Amino acid sequence: MERLILCTLVLGLCLGRSGALAAQGSKDSYVDEHHRNRCRLAHQVLTLGQPANRREWAMETAPTCGASGGEALAALLEQHRGDSDDSPALETVVLLASRLTDASIFQAALRVGSDGTAGTVARAAAWRTTLYQLVPGSYARPEAREDGEEVVESGTVSTAAPMTGAPLPANQLALARRALEDALTVGSASQALNEVMRRVLEAVVLEERIERVCGPNASLWDKACEQALEQDETGR
């Protein structure tokens, strides 16, 4: 009798656990499907503009949507290609793009930043976005100088870790450096834009050096990497 009770209890526990796992699996599937539907709608709103009254919601949702969100935010950045004046709308796009590391955003940022016919503010925003893609968590708002020009201090670290979408190209740093060097060779009539490009190029060159000395995915905030960089500098 005791053995029968024990077997019954064990069977009950196993069946109970199986039921709980099945229920959890069903719940997770529902959450995933619900999120996919939200992402499809967000992509539709941001790329096609409909329904227009969901735009703010879609922009906040897009960074959680992986590659789909990256495509939508890349399209938004392209839509601001002609901007020559500052706008909260463009700054919001840059902010949201900094929350998602994605190949579509990176490529759109390179295209707009390299386009000499694009608006100067749009190009500066694109180069900043390029930096945020290469150095996740480095979003910084523009800082105004006394003469009214805008300068962006690179390297300001955000507390929020970005989400990931489609992976960036393996040669991401080299692509960005070449594009920036080409853009700086041509130059711009805007002192502020030239300053942003120079600062972003400096950050990219530093990232290349960190990767060379400390290895892939290394960080300047790592004490060992910092010491290795100092030794590399001394050995030159």
Order of alpha helices (4+ residues) and beta strands (2+ residues): alpha-alpha-alpha-alpha-beta-alpha-alpha-beta-beta-beta-alpha-alpha-alpha
